[in-house]
């Protein structure tokens, strides 16, 4: 069926979300999610806040401001760069976590 929804798991500020996404828009949604995640992380760092809702609202306002103020070409280039970096960082984090688990298991004394 052409209207059948495909789902995509995205991560924003360490939390996973499953969203409906047509197959042909998957890459664009991943880029958008990476861009939003980057904005949220920047705000969390700058404000030293862990209130996810507040961080999400501030990120949304910043992104809307970029879009409405005509900085879209700059934002698009930033998005491309940040999405490449964010996806690589997430892959590294998963790999490091996996390696830590394996290391802990290897170093665990026998019962």
ABEGO torsion letter per residue (X at the ends): XAABBBBBBBBBGGBBBBBBBBAAAAAAAAAAAAAAAAAAAAAAAAAGBABAAAAAAAAAAAAAAAAAAGAAAAAAAAAAAAAAAAAAAAAAAAAAAAAAAAAAAAABBBX
